Amino acid sequence: MSDGRSRTLLWVLIGGGAFFLFVLAVFALVYLTLHAGGTDASITSFGDRIGVVDLDGVILSPQPVVGQLKKFADDSSIKAIILHVNSPGGGVAASEEIYREVKRIHNEKKKKIVVSIETVGASGAYYVASASDKIYADNGSIVGSIGVIAQWVNYGDLLKWAKLKDVVLKTGEFKDTGNPARDLTPNEQAYMQELIDNMFGQFVKAVADGRGMKFDDVKAIANGKVWTGEQAKAMNLIDGVGDFETVVTDTAKSVGISGEPTLVHPERDRKTLMDLLLGDVSQFLPGREKMLEQKVGFYYLWK
């Protein structure tokens, strides 16, 4: 083989190797970006870490929030947890499950858990927040809406117009309570109101216990109204007015972290190659929030 061909082959091998290493580095960078979960942690910051969990949007399931809270609660390197809230609330049962986990972390794990309300922390989201050590909100944040709602669409007149009939076979008077094809009977309305009143009492008690207030004092303001962060502070519904950075600073000091704490976020959902190629199309798909309009349920929800 001539010297010219040898040199050409050498450069091809060098170029191919460099290209391979470049591609490998790109894939490694993508993988680390997707799986780092926003974690700023490093070996040097071990023990000076604060976990941050987002409670965002309508609450229709306790997951992944409960799982993320449990993970941080069991991690000895996490000194405190900040629940970053931007939610109008949601399902009664789902909100209560998250509430119970926040309360467990506070009571059993003895780990500091603080709520930072961004734009909205209302109804079920405030129910959750009431179990925390401290609640912060911006001056203009929306806070409160202590109450319960059950809502659905009655399309009985539409069926009549289309000359269709709703046929129901049931075993008891209340089995099809909330049937959207007809109005509630007086007995059904009293039954539904009894359920809502019971859930309302649970909500008021949770706020009273968490905020160190009297049950009757909370009930007196629990009319579904929302207030600004500034108003909520004067009503003892929150502990302080401040943005997320303020919450981080105050929380770090309260658990003995000197200097800038490392914020640790839960690992993000893993994405496939098709996700990377096609991008996020979730905005074009029906959101879970729309499901609220399609089924009967009870909600701690500000609408």
QUISULZI-V955805 format. One line per field, one symbol per residue. phi: phi as a letter, one per 40 degrees, with the letter a starting at -180 (. if undefined). Layout:
phi->???
This chain:
phi->.cccccccccccccccccccccccccccccccccbcggcbcaccbdgbbbcbbcbbgccbaccccccccdcccccccccabbccbaacgiccccccccdccccccccccfbcbbbbcccbabfdccdccccccabbacdcccbhfcibbbaaccbcccccccfbbcbbbabadbcbdgdccacccdcccccccccccccccccccccccccgbcdcccdcbcbgcbbcdccccccgcbcabicccccccccdccbgccgccccbbcccccbcccccccgcbcccbcccdccccbacabbcacb
